[in-house]
């Protein structure tokens, strides 16, 4: 893997100017090596076939709302895990091992798109892809393409989120400064920031409180 970094400006809409990589000098050598390796040029695809890769890219872009460059190279990260059989050490009992499950569910996704829109998933416009995926999510524990829909959804989102939120660009978007070892944190407590942290430029209402009935919002 080349160590030339991918090109991306620091920060984002919510934490402008913030860069988790700016803290890399405070990490130990082993940690810095692992994290900096994640911004290298993506590894070559080794597990997915070209057809599977196209479907997986479209799927992961939809799940993570990545519709333009630069992207976190999630499909390459998922592919590397599957090629090296780096699973979570468990699987759903009604799905095969993760590698086979990915092949089976990607094929099923193409089949579902062809049934509804007469072309493979990757060839569908983004709004049609969203329709196909929403149907999977809405089915819950009901069958989808011969599999329990919630199991398929869980497989996809587990790998997608694990890859995406291991990348420094995702950390920048949520204001996370990266590993605390060995420096640690000194300003512990709600709404207490370290000197290197940045305030949220778009403060949001507490989503948990917002979803509760008005009469319950003052309860702990």
N, CA and C atoms as a LAMMPS dump frame, in Angstrom:
ITEM: TIMESTEP
0
ITEM: NUMBER OF ATOMS
660
ITEM: BOX BOUNDS ff ff ff
-5.0000000000000000e+02 5.0000000000000000e+02
-5.0000000000000000e+02 5.0000000000000000e+02
-5.0000000000000000e+02 5.0000000000000000e+02
ITEM: ATOMS id mol type element x y z
1 1 1 N 0.849 -1.195 0
2 1 2 C 0 0 0
3 1 3 C 0.879 1.237 0
4 2 1 N 0.609 2.158 -0.892
5 2 2 C 1.347 3.41 -0.927
6 2 3 C 0.991 4.254 0.284
7 3 1 N 1.942 5.041 0.776
8 3 2 C 1.682 5.894 1.919
9 3 3 C 1.405 7.331 1.505
10 4 1 N 1.193 7.585 0.207
11 4 2 C 0.803 8.924 -0.218
12 4 3 C -0.617 9.185 0.27
13 5 1 N -0.851 10.273 1.002
14 5 2 C -2.183 10.492 1.573
15 5 3 C -3.199 10.885 0.526
16 6 1 N -4.44 10.509 0.786
17 6 2 C -5.543 10.994 -0.03
18 6 3 C -5.727 12.483 0.241
19 7 1 N -6.291 13.194 -0.711
20 7 2 C -6.431 14.641 -0.62
21 7 3 C -7.772 15.013 -0.009
22 8 1 N -7.753 15.729 1.124
23 8 2 C -8.977 16.203 1.748
24 8 3 C -8.648 17.372 2.662
25 9 1 N -9.466 18.414 2.601
26 9 2 C -9.286 19.547 3.486
27 9 3 C -9.681 19.165 4.903
28 10 1 N -9.087 19.852 5.892
29 10 2 C -9.412 19.595 7.283
30 10 3 C -10.804 20.105 7.607
31 11 1 N -11.39 19.497 8.615
32 11 2 C -12.641 20.004 9.162
33 11 3 C -13.853 19.648 8.349
34 12 1 N -14.959 20.226 8.727
35 12 2 C -16.22 20.001 8.055
36 12 3 C -17.198 21.067 8.485
37 13 1 N -18.457 20.896 8.13
38 13 2 C -19.454 21.913 8.436
39 13 3 C -19.667 22.099 9.935
40 14 1 N -19.581 21.004 10.687
41 14 2 C -19.894 21.1 12.116
42 14 3 C -18.676 21.46 12.953
43 15 1 N -17.481 21.048 12.512
44 15 2 C -16.265 21.327 13.276
45 15 3 C -15.21 21.939 12.353
46 16 1 N -15.467 23.132 11.831
47 16 2 C -14.593 23.731 10.814
48 16 3 C -13.163 23.916 11.313
49 17 1 N -12.223 23.509 10.457
50 17 2 C -10.812 23.663 10.788
51 17 3 C -10.252 22.573 11.669
52 18 1 N -11.105 21.677 12.151
53 18 2 C -10.638 20.624 13.056
54 18 3 C -9.994 19.492 12.278
55 19 1 N -8.897 18.971 12.785
56 19 2 C -8.213 17.84 12.156
57 19 3 C -7.712 16.897 13.23
58 20 1 N -8.239 15.691 13.211
59 20 2 C -7.756 14.694 14.171
60 20 3 C -6.294 14.361 13.931
61 21 1 N -5.868 14.412 12.668
62 21 2 C -4.471 14.074 12.355
63 21 3 C -3.487 15.093 12.904
64 22 1 N -3.966 16.278 13.23
65 22 2 C -3.084 17.279 13.838
66 22 3 C -2.592 16.833 15.209
67 23 1 N -3.261 15.842 15.793
68 23 2 C -2.871 15.327 17.105
69 23 3 C -1.946 14.121 17.019
70 24 1 N -1.552 13.736 15.803
71 24 2 C -0.767 12.506 15.646
72 24 3 C 0.568 12.552 16.368
73 25 1 N 1.113 13.754 16.585
74 25 2 C 2.375 13.863 17.318
75 25 3 C 2.254 13.455 18.772
76 26 1 N 1.03 13.351 19.279
77 26 2 C 0.807 12.95 20.672
78 26 3 C 0.504 11.46 20.801
79 27 1 N 0.491 10.745 19.691
80 27 2 C 0.228 9.313 19.735
81 27 3 C 1.549 8.554 19.795
82 28 1 N 1.508 7.351 20.354
83 28 2 C 2.702 6.514 20.319
84 28 3 C 2.933 6.04 18.886
85 29 1 N 4.129 5.558 18.617
86 29 2 C 4.533 5.235 17.246
87 29 3 C 3.637 4.178 16.611
88 30 1 N 3.297 3.152 17.368
89 30 2 C 2.471 2.08 16.812
90 30 3 C 1.081 2.595 16.438
91 31 1 N 0.488 3.396 17.325
92 31 2 C -0.837 3.947 17.05
93 31 3 C -0.806 4.872 15.849
94 32 1 N 0.185 5.748 15.8
95 32 2 C 0.308 6.671 14.675
96 32 3 C 0.453 5.917 13.359
97 33 1 N 1.215 4.832 13.374
98 33 2 C 1.406 4.052 12.163
99 33 3 C 0.103 3.459 11.654
100 34 1 N -0.71 2.947 12.581
101 34 2 C -1.987 2.349 12.192
102 34 3 C -2.931 3.401 11.622
103 35 1 N -3.064 4.524 12.326
104 35 2 C -4.018 5.544 11.9
105 35 3 C -3.573 6.206 10.6
106 36 1 N -2.298 6.556 10.488
107 36 2 C -1.815 7.205 9.272
108 36 3 C -1.916 6.268 8.069
109 37 1 N -1.83 4.963 8.313
110 37 2 C -1.993 4.008 7.232
111 37 3 C -3.388 4.048 6.621
112 38 1 N -4.358 4.533 7.385
113 38 2 C -5.732 4.571 6.894
114 38 3 C -5.968 5.702 5.898
115 39 1 N -5.055 6.668 5.831
116 39 2 C -5.217 7.736 4.846
117 39 3 C -4.292 7.521 3.652
118 40 1 N -3.643 6.365 3.598
119 40 2 C -2.848 6.025 2.419
120 40 3 C -3.773 5.727 1.246
121 41 1 N -3.201 5.639 0.059
122 41 2 C -3.999 5.241 -1.09
123 41 3 C -4.633 3.88 -0.809
124 42 1 N -5.894 3.691 -1.175
125 42 2 C -6.597 2.451 -0.827
126 42 3 C -5.913 1.212 -1.393
127 43 1 N -6.034 0.134 -0.643
128 43 2 C -5.494 -1.147 -1.104
129 43 3 C -6.271 -1.632 -2.329
130 44 1 N -5.613 -2.399 -3.17
131 44 2 C -6.275 -2.983 -4.337
132 44 3 C -7.378 -3.939 -3.897
133 45 1 N -8.407 -4.045 -4.712
134 45 2 C -9.495 -4.983 -4.451
135 45 3 C -8.983 -6.406 -4.666
136 46 1 N -9.177 -7.263 -3.667
137 46 2 C -8.687 -8.639 -3.746
138 46 3 C -9.784 -9.671 -3.564
139 47 1 N -10.875 -9.297 -2.929
140 47 2 C -11.941 -10.263 -2.623
141 47 3 C -13.099 -10.171 -3.619
142 48 1 N -13.636 -9.001 -3.806
143 48 2 C -14.791 -8.839 -4.672
144 48 3 C -14.43 -9.032 -6.146
145 49 1 N -15.323 -9.639 -6.893
146 49 2 C -15.209 -9.647 -8.346
147 49 3 C -15.541 -8.234 -8.852
148 50 1 N -15.229 -7.919 -10.102
149 50 2 C -15.587 -6.584 -10.616
150 50 3 C -17.077 -6.269 -10.49
151 51 1 N -17.929 -7.244 -10.756
152 51 2 C -19.372 -7.009 -10.622
153 51 3 C -19.749 -6.775 -9.168
154 52 1 N -19.208 -7.586 -8.267
155 52 2 C -19.487 -7.412 -6.844
156 52 3 C -18.951 -6.075 -6.338
157 53 1 N -17.773 -5.687 -6.815
158 53 2 C -17.202 -4.41 -6.394
159 53 3 C -18.112 -3.245 -6.771
160 54 1 N -18.631 -3.262 -7.992
161 54 2 C -19.518 -2.188 -8.436
162 54 3 C -20.77 -2.124 -7.569
163 55 1 N -21.336 -3.283 -7.277
164 55 2 C -22.534 -3.322 -6.443
165 55 3 C -22.219 -2.867 -5.022
166 56 1 N -21.095 -3.341 -4.481
167 56 2 C -20.709 -2.964 -3.12
168 56 3 C -20.439 -1.467 -3.014
169 57 1 N -19.797 -0.879 -4.025
170 57 2 C -19.53 0.564 -3.993
171 57 3 C -20.834 1.353 -3.963
172 58 1 N -21.77 0.975 -4.816
173 58 2 C -23.051 1.671 -4.848
174 58 3 C -23.8 1.499 -3.527
175 59 1 N -23.776 0.29 -2.982
176 59 2 C -24.441 0.012 -1.713
177 59 3 C -23.849 0.854 -0.588
178 60 1 N -22.533 0.827 -0.456
179 60 2 C -21.876 1.517 0.653
180 60 3 C -21.984 3.03 0.51
181 61 1 N -21.954 3.525 -0.71
182 61 2 C -22.171 4.961 -0.92
183 61 3 C -23.556 5.377 -0.438
184 62 1 N -24.553 4.531 -0.715
185 62 2 C -25.905 4.836 -0.27
186 62 3 C -26.015 4.771 1.254
187 63 1 N -25.48 3.731 1.852
188 63 2 C -25.584 3.571 3.303
189 63 3 C -24.914 4.703 4.058
190 64 1 N -23.802 5.22 3.512
191 64 2 C -23.009 6.227 4.215
192 64 3 C -23.18 7.626 3.632
193 65 1 N -24.067 7.76 2.653
194 65 2 C -24.336 9.058 2.023
195 65 3 C -23.046 9.684 1.473
196 66 1 N -22.233 8.865 0.832
197 66 2 C -21.024 9.354 0.178
198 66 3 C -21.283 9.383 -1.331
199 67 1 N -21.548 10.561 -1.846
200 67 2 C -21.928 10.674 -3.249
201 67 3 C -20.968 11.557 -4.048
202 68 1 N -19.817 11.838 -3.493
203 68 2 C -18.822 12.639 -4.201
204 68 3 C -17.458 12.444 -3.593
205 69 1 N -16.442 12.845 -4.354
206 69 2 C -15.082 12.72 -3.854
207 69 3 C -14.714 13.961 -3.043
208 70 1 N -13.802 13.815 -2.069
209 70 2 C -13.169 12.553 -1.685
210 70 3 C -14.073 11.716 -0.777
211 71 1 N -13.981 10.415 -0.947
212 71 2 C -14.729 9.469 -0.134
213 71 3 C -13.786 8.742 0.816
214 72 1 N -14.297 8.367 1.984
215 72 2 C -13.605 7.362 2.791
216 72 3 C -13.681 6.067 1.993
217 73 1 N -12.543 5.394 1.728
218 73 2 C -12.535 4.221 0.826
219 73 3 C -13.086 2.967 1.5
220 74 1 N -14.356 3.029 1.852
221 74 2 C -14.96 1.969 2.652
222 74 3 C -14.963 0.634 1.92
223 75 1 N -15.275 0.641 0.619
224 75 2 C -15.347 -0.638 -0.085
225 75 3 C -13.991 -1.332 -0.089
226 76 1 N -12.899 -0.583 -0.207
227 76 2 C -11.563 -1.179 -0.154
228 76 3 C -11.27 -1.739 1.233
229 77 1 N -11.747 -1.051 2.262
230 77 2 C -11.512 -1.501 3.628
231 77 3 C -12.306 -2.758 3.935
232 78 1 N -13.55 -2.806 3.466
233 78 2 C -14.363 -4.01 3.64
234 78 3 C -13.757 -5.167 2.862
235 79 1 N -13.343 -4.897 1.628
236 79 2 C -12.733 -5.929 0.789
237 79 3 C -11.495 -6.51 1.465
238 80 1 N -10.65 -5.651 2.033
239 80 2 C -9.428 -6.125 2.69
240 80 3 C -9.759 -7.035 3.87
241 81 1 N -10.785 -6.668 4.647
242 81 2 C -11.18 -7.514 5.771
243 81 3 C -11.639 -8.891 5.29
244 82 1 N -12.451 -8.908 4.239
245 82 2 C -12.968 -10.173 3.742
246 82 3 C -11.867 -11.014 3.105
247 83 1 N -10.946 -10.359 2.381
248 83 2 C -9.848 -11.086 1.75
249 83 3 C -8.955 -11.751 2.79
250 84 1 N -8.785 -11.083 3.931
251 84 2 C -7.927 -11.61 4.999
252 84 3 C -8.711 -12.374 6.052
253 85 1 N -10.026 -12.553 5.816
254 85 2 C -10.908 -13.269 6.744
255 85 3 C -10.857 -12.666 8.152
256 86 1 N -10.834 -11.336 8.205
257 86 2 C -10.834 -10.629 9.489
258 86 3 C -12.276 -10.292 9.866
259 87 1 N -12.978 -11.273 10.345
260 87 2 C -14.382 -11.09 10.713
261 87 3 C -14.476 -10.667 12.171
262 88 1 N -15.7 -10.5 12.663
263 88 2 C -15.917 -10.139 14.061
264 88 3 C -15.907 -11.354 14.975
265 89 1 N -15.717 -12.531 14.401
266 89 2 C -15.649 -13.732 15.216
267 89 3 C -16.994 -14.368 15.495
268 90 1 N -18.041 -13.854 14.867
269 90 2 C -19.373 -14.437 15.022
270 90 3 C -20.144 -14.159 13.734
271 91 1 N -21.268 -14.851 13.584
272 91 2 C -22.136 -14.604 12.437
273 91 3 C -23.554 -14.991 12.816
274 92 1 N -24.52 -14.502 12.037
275 92 2 C -25.902 -14.925 12.235
276 92 3 C -26.032 -16.384 11.834
277 93 1 N -26.802 -17.145 12.606
278 93 2 C -26.886 -18.579 12.342
279 93 3 C -27.653 -18.896 11.065
280 94 1 N -28.435 -17.917 10.558
281 94 2 C -29.166 -18.166 9.319
282 94 3 C -28.517 -17.494 8.114
283 95 1 N -27.268 -17.041 8.266
284 95 2 C -26.457 -16.576 7.147
285 95 3 C -25.159 -17.374 7.114
286 96 1 N -24.539 -17.525 5.953
287 96 2 C -23.246 -18.211 5.891
288 96 3 C -22.136 -17.346 6.473
289 97 1 N -20.898 -17.847 6.426
290 97 2 C -19.758 -17.05 6.856
291 97 3 C -19.748 -15.715 6.116
292 98 1 N -19.122 -14.693 6.723
293 98 2 C -19.27 -13.33 6.221
294 98 3 C -18.879 -13.158 4.758
295 99 1 N -17.79 -13.774 4.336
296 99 2 C -17.387 -13.63 2.942
297 99 3 C -18.448 -14.139 1.989
298 100 1 N -18.928 -15.339 2.261
299 100 2 C -19.984 -15.913 1.42
300 100 3 C -21.269 -15.112 1.54
301 101 1 N -21.555 -14.604 2.754
302 101 2 C -22.767 -13.814 2.965
303 101 3 C -22.725 -12.526 2.143
304 102 1 N -21.548 -11.898 2.066
305 102 2 C -21.433 -10.697 1.249
306 102 3 C -21.683 -11.017 -0.228
307 103 1 N -21.1 -12.106 -0.716
308 103 2 C -21.328 -12.46 -2.118
309 103 3 C -22.815 -12.738 -2.373
310 104 1 N -23.429 -13.463 -1.457
311 104 2 C -24.831 -13.845 -1.62
312 104 3 C -25.731 -12.614 -1.571
313 105 1 N -25.49 -11.699 -0.636
314 105 2 C -26.374 -10.545 -0.492
315 105 3 C -26.163 -9.524 -1.607
316 106 1 N -24.947 -9.391 -2.111
317 106 2 C -24.72 -8.486 -3.244
318 106 3 C -25.417 -9.013 -4.497
319 107 1 N -25.349 -10.326 -4.712
320 107 2 C -26.061 -10.928 -5.838
321 107 3 C -27.568 -10.729 -5.691
322 108 1 N -28.062 -10.884 -4.471
323 108 2 C -29.484 -10.686 -4.214
324 108 3 C -29.886 -9.234 -4.445
325 109 1 N -29.004 -8.304 -4.11
326 109 2 C -29.292 -6.888 -4.313
327 109 3 C -29.423 -6.575 -5.805
328 110 1 N -28.538 -7.145 -6.602
329 110 2 C -28.663 -6.976 -8.051
330 110 3 C -29.97 -7.575 -8.557
331 111 1 N -30.317 -8.734 -8.037
332 111 2 C -31.553 -9.399 -8.473
333 111 3 C -32.769 -8.559 -8.115
334 112 1 N -32.767 -7.98 -6.917
335 112 2 C -33.888 -7.141 -6.49
336 112 3 C -34.014 -5.901 -7.372
337 113 1 N -32.878 -5.295 -7.716
338 113 2 C -32.903 -4.112 -8.58
339 113 3 C -33.391 -4.462 -9.98
340 114 1 N -32.957 -5.622 -10.476
341 114 2 C -33.391 -6.047 -11.811
342 114 3 C -34.889 -6.352 -11.834
343 115 1 N -35.4 -6.918 -10.742
344 115 2 C -36.84 -7.189 -10.655
345 115 3 C -37.656 -5.901 -10.701
346 116 1 N -37.158 -4.867 -10.03
347 116 2 C -37.939 -3.639 -9.912
348 116 3 C -37.614 -2.613 -10.991
349 117 1 N -36.324 -2.52 -11.357
350 117 2 C -35.907 -1.453 -12.275
351 117 3 C -35.19 -1.97 -13.526
352 118 1 N -35.13 -3.29 -13.675
353 118 2 C -34.661 -3.918 -14.916
354 118 3 C -33.183 -3.669 -15.221
355 119 1 N -32.38 -3.458 -14.192
356 119 2 C -30.937 -3.314 -14.373
357 119 3 C -30.24 -3.57 -13.038
358 120 1 N -28.94 -3.915 -13.079
359 120 2 C -28.216 -4.174 -11.837
360 120 3 C -28.23 -2.963 -10.911
361 121 1 N -28.028 -3.217 -9.644
362 121 2 C -28.109 -2.157 -8.633
363 121 3 C -27.166 -1 -8.944
364 122 1 N -25.923 -1.297 -9.321
365 122 2 C -24.938 -0.245 -9.565
366 122 3 C -25.308 0.636 -10.747
367 123 1 N -26.116 0.117 -11.672
368 123 2 C -26.517 0.892 -12.856
369 123 3 C -27.757 1.737 -12.609
370 124 1 N -28.417 1.527 -11.497
371 124 2 C -29.615 2.304 -11.184
372 124 3 C -29.235 3.71 -10.726
373 125 1 N -30.042 4.703 -11.042
374 125 2 C -29.833 6.041 -10.47
375 125 3 C -29.929 5.969 -8.944
376 126 1 N -29.353 6.951 -8.294
377 126 2 C -29.289 6.916 -6.832
378 126 3 C -30.664 6.836 -6.186
379 127 1 N -31.663 7.508 -6.761
380 127 2 C -32.991 7.482 -6.133
381 127 3 C -33.618 6.092 -6.244
382 128 1 N -33.317 5.348 -7.303
383 128 2 C -33.815 3.981 -7.409
384 128 3 C -33.065 3.063 -6.444
385 129 1 N -31.763 3.26 -6.298
386 129 2 C -31.001 2.487 -5.32
387 129 3 C -31.583 2.679 -3.924
388 130 1 N -31.937 3.918 -3.602
389 130 2 C -32.501 4.21 -2.284
390 130 3 C -33.82 3.472 -2.072
391 131 1 N -34.615 3.363 -3.115
392 131 2 C -35.896 2.651 -3.022
393 131 3 C -35.659 1.172 -2.723
394 132 1 N -34.704 0.567 -3.418
395 132 2 C -34.403 -0.853 -3.205
396 132 3 C -33.925 -1.09 -1.779
397 133 1 N -33.048 -0.229 -1.293
398 133 2 C -32.508 -0.407 0.058
399 133 3 C -33.552 -0.129 1.126
400 134 1 N -34.392 0.863 0.891
401 134 2 C -35.425 1.16 1.881
402 134 3 C -36.355 -0.033 2.06
403 135 1 N -36.609 -0.742 0.977
404 135 2 C -37.457 -1.93 1.064
405 135 3 C -36.835 -2.998 1.951
406 136 1 N -35.517 -3.156 1.869
407 136 2 C -34.823 -4.127 2.728
408 136 3 C -34.969 -3.722 4.186
409 137 1 N -34.714 -2.466 4.48
410 137 2 C -34.8 -2.002 5.865
411 137 3 C -36.218 -2.12 6.409
412 138 1 N -37.194 -1.778 5.574
413 138 2 C -38.583 -1.778 6.052
414 138 3 C -39.115 -3.177 6.348
415 139 1 N -38.519 -4.189 5.74
416 139 2 C -39.025 -5.549 5.932
417 139 3 C -38.718 -6.098 7.312
418 140 1 N -37.711 -5.577 7.979
419 140 2 C -37.384 -6.065 9.314
420 140 3 C -37.033 -7.543 9.304
421 141 1 N -37.752 -8.325 10.105
422 141 2 C -37.463 -9.757 10.195
423 141 3 C -38.174 -10.584 9.129
424 142 1 N -38.821 -9.947 8.196
425 142 2 C -39.486 -10.671 7.118
426 142 3 C -38.467 -11.1 6.056
427 143 1 N -38.826 -12.064 5.218
428 143 2 C -37.89 -12.549 4.197
429 143 3 C -37.642 -11.513 3.106
430 144 1 N -36.412 -11.492 2.628
431 144 2 C -36.009 -10.69 1.463
432 144 3 C -35.045 -11.536 0.651
433 145 1 N -35.419 -11.831 -0.584
434 145 2 C -34.566 -12.618 -1.471
435 145 3 C -34.1 -13.915 -0.803
436 146 1 N -34.992 -14.539 -0.035
437 146 2 C -34.682 -15.815 0.604
438 146 3 C -33.889 -15.705 1.89
439 147 1 N -33.68 -14.486 2.393
440 147 2 C -32.947 -14.269 3.643
441 147 3 C -33.751 -13.342 4.539
442 148 1 N -33.484 -13.394 5.844
443 148 2 C -34.159 -12.467 6.742
444 148 3 C -33.587 -11.068 6.506
445 149 1 N -34.445 -10.112 6.199
446 149 2 C -33.992 -8.779 5.807
447 149 3 C -33.148 -8.116 6.893
448 150 1 N -33.528 -8.273 8.152
449 150 2 C -32.783 -7.623 9.235
450 150 3 C -31.364 -8.17 9.351
451 151 1 N -31.182 -9.442 9.016
452 151 2 C -29.838 -10.03 9.044
453 151 3 C -28.962 -9.422 7.952
454 152 1 N -29.553 -9.278 6.763
455 152 2 C -28.812 -8.685 5.654
456 152 3 C -28.446 -7.247 5.983
457 153 1 N -29.421 -6.501 6.478
458 153 2 C -29.18 -5.096 6.834
459 153 3 C -28.096 -4.993 7.908
460 154 1 N -28.147 -5.897 8.875
461 154 2 C -27.144 -5.887 9.937
462 154 3 C -25.746 -6.185 9.425
463 155 1 N -25.62 -7.123 8.5
464 155 2 C -24.324 -7.444 7.906
465 155 3 C -23.747 -6.225 7.19
466 156 1 N -24.559 -5.609 6.348
467 156 2 C -24.082 -4.46 5.576
468 156 3 C -23.681 -3.3 6.467
469 157 1 N -24.553 -2.926 7.399
470 157 2 C -24.284 -1.737 8.214
471 157 3 C -23.159 -1.965 9.214
472 158 1 N -23.012 -3.202 9.686
473 158 2 C -21.92 -3.49 10.618
474 158 3 C -20.573 -3.257 9.957
475 159 1 N -20.396 -3.788 8.755
476 159 2 C -19.125 -3.603 8.053
477 159 3 C -18.949 -2.153 7.604
478 160 1 N -20.026 -1.534 7.149
479 160 2 C -19.943 -0.146 6.673
480 160 3 C -19.53 0.794 7.791
481 161 1 N -20.187 0.694 8.935
482 161 2 C -19.903 1.615 10.036
483 161 3 C -18.538 1.354 10.663
484 162 1 N -18.141 0.089 10.77
485 162 2 C -16.828 -0.228 11.325
486 162 3 C -15.728 0.395 10.481
487 163 1 N -15.852 0.294 9.155
488 163 2 C -14.838 0.87 8.268
489 163 3 C -14.878 2.389 8.306
490 164 1 N -16.057 2.962 8.141
491 164 2 C -16.171 4.42 8.04
492 164 3 C -15.669 5.113 9.297
493 165 1 N -16.08 4.634 10.461
494 165 2 C -15.731 5.329 11.702
495 165 3 C -14.369 4.926 12.265
496 166 1 N -13.606 4.167 11.488
497 166 2 C -12.203 3.947 11.849
498 166 3 C -11.296 4.922 11.107
499 167 1 N -11.879 5.757 10.244
500 167 2 C -11.087 6.633 9.379
501 167 3 C -11.027 8.055 9.936
502 168 1 N -9.865 8.693 9.894
503 168 2 C -9.727 10.053 10.441
504 168 3 C -10.671 11.075 9.828
505 169 1 N -11.059 10.909 8.562
506 169 2 C -11.988 11.879 7.978
507 169 3 C -13.337 11.828 8.689
508 170 1 N -13.771 10.646 9.067
509 170 2 C -15.025 10.519 9.817
510 170 3 C -14.858 11.122 11.209
511 171 1 N -13.684 10.951 11.812
512 171 2 C -13.431 11.561 13.117
513 171 3 C -13.565 13.076 13.042
514 172 1 N -13.045 13.666 11.956
515 172 2 C -13.137 15.119 11.802
516 172 3 C -14.591 15.573 11.764
517 173 1 N -15.444 14.779 11.135
518 173 2 C -16.849 15.158 11.004
519 173 3 C -17.596 15.106 12.326
520 174 1 N -17.107 14.318 13.286
521 174 2 C -17.784 14.229 14.577
522 174 3 C -16.982 14.887 15.698
523 175 1 N -15.876 15.549 15.329
524 175 2 C -15.083 16.265 16.319
525 175 3 C -14.288 15.381 17.253
526 176 1 N -13.97 14.18 16.824
527 176 2 C -13.212 13.234 17.648
528 176 3 C -11.726 13.382 17.346
529 177 1 N -10.929 13.591 18.374
530 177 2 C -9.509 13.879 18.183
531 177 3 C -8.634 12.648 18.055
532 178 1 N -9.226 11.477 18.057
533 178 2 C -8.433 10.273 17.881
534 178 3 C -8.012 9.651 19.196
535 179 1 N -7.08 8.705 19.141
536 179 2 C -6.668 7.98 20.339
537 179 3 C -6.176 8.913 21.449
538 180 1 N -6.565 8.617 22.672
539 180 2 C -6.155 9.441 23.815
540 180 3 C -4.832 8.999 24.41
541 181 1 N -4.349 7.824 23.991
542 181 2 C -3.112 7.285 24.565
543 181 3 C -1.907 7.831 23.807
544 182 1 N -0.832 8.225 24.469
545 182 2 C -0.637 8.207 25.929
546 182 3 C -0.987 9.514 26.629
547 183 1 N -1.386 10.555 25.888
548 183 2 C -1.617 11.86 26.512
549 183 3 C -2.81 11.851 27.456
550 184 1 N -3.905 11.274 27.014
551 184 2 C -5.112 11.267 27.816
552 184 3 C -5.878 12.572 27.728
553 185 1 N -6.938 12.661 28.527
554 185 2 C -7.774 13.855 28.577
555 185 3 C -7.772 14.417 29.99
556 186 1 N -7.835 15.757 30.118
557 186 2 C -7.83 16.382 31.439
558 186 3 C -9.145 17.078 31.767
559 187 1 N -9.887 17.522 30.758
560 187 2 C -11.132 18.262 30.988
561 187 3 C -12.328 17.328 30.84
562 188 1 N -12.528 16.499 31.852
563 188 2 C -13.596 15.512 31.803
564 188 3 C -14.916 16.137 32.234
565 189 1 N -15.981 15.705 31.605
566 189 2 C -17.299 16.201 31.97
567 189 3 C -18.057 16.719 30.763
568 190 1 N -19.379 16.818 30.915
569 190 2 C -20.248 17.237 29.828
570 190 3 C -19.91 18.651 29.378
571 191 1 N -19.762 18.824 28.058
572 191 2 C -19.495 20.129 27.438
573 191 3 C -18.171 20.765 27.87
574 192 1 N -17.247 19.965 28.319
575 192 2 C -15.913 20.472 28.653
576 192 3 C -14.953 19.989 27.578
577 193 1 N -14.341 20.914 26.882
578 193 2 C -13.473 20.577 25.756
579 193 3 C -12.007 20.726 26.124
580 194 1 N -11.198 19.903 25.45
581 194 2 C -9.753 20.058 25.536
582 194 3 C -9.333 21.249 24.659
583 195 1 N -8.146 21.82 24.892
584 195 2 C -7.705 22.966 24.076
585 195 3 C -7.645 22.662 22.581
586 196 1 N -7.436 21.392 22.223
587 196 2 C -7.305 21.031 20.812
588 196 3 C -8.65 20.672 20.176
589 197 1 N -9.729 20.68 20.937
590 197 2 C -11.047 20.355 20.396
591 197 3 C -11.745 21.619 19.893
592 198 1 N -12.739 21.431 19.045
593 198 2 C -13.452 22.536 18.412
594 198 3 C -14.934 22.425 18.75
595 199 1 N -15.555 23.571 19.038
596 199 2 C -16.984 23.582 19.358
597 199 3 C -17.806 23.228 18.119
598 200 1 N -18.937 22.591 18.349
599 200 2 C -19.86 22.249 17.278
600 200 3 C -20.453 23.534 16.706
601 201 1 N -20.234 23.775 15.413
602 201 2 C -20.736 24.99 14.776
603 201 3 C -22.223 24.911 14.463
604 202 1 N -22.791 23.711 14.549
605 202 2 C -24.222 23.527 14.278
606 202 3 C -24.823 22.755 15.447
607 203 1 N -24.937 23.381 16.612
608 203 2 C -25.472 22.65 17.778
609 203 3 C -26.866 22.144 17.502
610 204 1 N -27.103 20.918 17.908
611 204 2 C -28.377 20.264 17.65
612 204 3 C -29.125 20.026 18.953
613 205 1 N -30.449 19.968 18.835
614 205 2 C -31.258 19.582 19.981
615 205 3 C -30.963 18.139 20.333
616 206 1 N -31.01 17.818 21.617
617 206 2 C -30.788 16.448 22.074
618 206 3 C -31.766 15.528 21.35
619 207 1 N -31.278 14.605 20.481
620 207 2 C -32.207 13.771 19.712
621 207 3 C -33.02 12.831 20.576
622 208 1 N -32.463 12.407 21.714
623 208 2 C -33.211 11.523 22.606
624 208 3 C -34.373 12.284 23.228
625 209 1 N -34.079 13.492 23.717
626 209 2 C -35.14 14.303 24.33
627 209 3 C -36.187 14.7 23.305
628 210 1 N -35.749 15.007 22.093
629 210 2 C -36.681 15.443 21.052
630 210 3 C -37.667 14.354 20.677
631 211 1 N -37.267 13.082 20.809
632 211 2 C -38.129 11.968 20.44
633 211 3 C -39.093 11.562 21.552
634 212 1 N -38.907 12.117 22.761
635 212 2 C -39.765 11.747 23.883
636 212 3 C -40.998 12.636 23.937
637 213 1 N -42.118 12.122 24.427
638 213 2 C -43.317 12.954 24.573
639 213 3 C -43.041 14.154 25.463
640 214 1 N -43.728 15.257 25.206
641 214 2 C -43.466 16.505 25.925
642 214 3 C -43.596 16.32 27.431
643 215 1 N -44.589 15.514 27.884
644 215 2 C -44.806 15.351 29.316
645 215 3 C -43.679 14.573 29.993
646 216 1 N -42.862 13.871 29.18
647 216 2 C -41.784 13.061 29.761
648 216 3 C -40.432 13.747 29.663
649 217 1 N -40.339 14.924 29.035
650 217 2 C -39.024 15.492 28.731
651 217 3 C -38.293 15.999 29.964
652 218 1 N -38.997 16.264 31.058
653 218 2 C -38.319 16.733 32.267
654 218 3 C -37.913 15.582 33.166
655 219 1 N -38.255 14.356 32.757
656 219 2 C -37.877 13.198 33.568
657 219 3 C -36.458 12.785 33.233
658 220 1 N -35.742 12.176 34.181
659 220 2 C -34.363 11.74 33.918
660 220 3 C -34.334 10.613 32.912
